[in-house]
């Protein structure tokens, strides 16, 4: 197994935290919509997931190897 520094673990922790946080915030906004429809547009969730992963890989991928769970 590859030896990794503490900065790699910290970058992976931060990346996973941001990924879960933004998706949870998006889902909570959709559940409290202005009309109270209570549905989720999964296209928006997928796009957010893709764009956020691209941003995290570009910013933290060098430190962590881009292993975001």
C-alpha positions in Angstrom: 0.0 0.0 0.0 1.2 3.5 -0.9 2.4 5.7 2.0 0.5 9.1 1.9 1.1 12.2 3.9 -1.4 13.9 6.2 -2.1 16.5 3.6 -3.5 13.8 1.2 -5.9 12.6 3.9 -6.9 16.2 4.8 -7.6 17.0 1.1 -9.7 13.8 0.7 -11.7 14.6 3.9 -12.3 18.2 2.7 -13.3 17.1 -0.8 -15.7 14.4 0.5 -17.2 16.8 3.0 -17.8 19.5 0.3 -19.3 16.9 -2.0 -21.8 15.7 0.5 -22.6 19.2 1.9 -23.4 20.7 -1.5 -25.6 17.8 -2.6 -27.4 17.8 0.7 -28.0 21.5 0.5 -29.3 21.2 -3.0 -31.7 18.5 -2.0 -32.9 20.4 1.0 -33.6 23.5 -1.2 -35.7 21.4 -3.6 -37.7 20.0 -0.8 -38.6 23.5 0.5 -39.4 24.9 -2.9 -41.5 28.1 -3.3 -44.6 26.1 -4.3 -43.8 23.3 -1.9 -43.9 20.7 -4.7 -41.6 18.4 -2.9 -39.9 16.9 -6.0 -36.3 16.7 -7.0 -35.0 17.3 -10.5 -32.3 14.6 -10.7 -30.7 16.3 -13.8 -29.7 19.2 -11.6 -28.4 16.9 -8.9 -26.3 15.0 -11.6 -25.0 18.2 -13.1 -24.0 19.6 -9.6 -22.3 16.3 -8.8 -20.3 16.4 -12.1 -19.3 20.0 -11.9 -18.4 19.8 -8.2 -16.3 16.7 -8.8 -14.5 18.4 -11.7 -13.7 21.4 -9.5 -12.5 19.2 -6.6 -10.3 17.2 -8.8 -8.8 20.3 -10.3 -8.1 21.9 -7.0 -7.4 19.0 -4.6 -6.5 16.2 -7.0 -2.8 16.9 -6.8 -2.7 16.4 -3.0 -5.1 13.5 -2.6 -4.9 11.7 -5.9 -8.5 12.6 -6.5 -10.0 9.8 -4.4 -13.2 11.4 -3.3 -15.9 9.0 -2.0 
